[in-house]
């Protein structure tokens, strides 16, 4: 487009995929989508905290090779350690973290509900504004037709010599 002369074609269909929250889908607004993602993230936090109730297994390994035999009589040494931790008591920390994550889900769900209501209210307001604008346009069109008819009538009377100076 830079450096080219001539008209540039602009189409609305190329812009449509980027528009969110259209009249058909007010819940596609970015604020609603963001609130939905927050709810999903909060729900995954609950799942993460639920996993803290499970036992944990850890394994460690050590391999060592020396170029002399040393006291062991072998230059190769290997060790493996496997541990299993079963949480029995933690003064309620896991329960508190899980409950806090659940309340976070409830709070983000309320935020999502608010965003959905706002999107629907915005859509209803926009539709009401559109109807009002259409009514004003219809009224202005009717007034314009009436004025054109009045002018035409006055010109016809004037051309026939039947109009007074006041009517013109």
Secondary structure, 3 states (H helix, E strand, C coil): CCCCCCCCCCCCHHHHCCCCCCCCCHHHCHHHHHHHHHHHHHHHHHHHHHHCCCCEEEEEEEEEECCCCCCCCCCEEEEEEEEEECCCCCCCHHHHHHHHHHHHHHHHHHHHHHHHHHHHHHHHHHHHHHHHHHHHHHHHHHHHHHHHHHHHHHHHHHHCCCCCCCCC
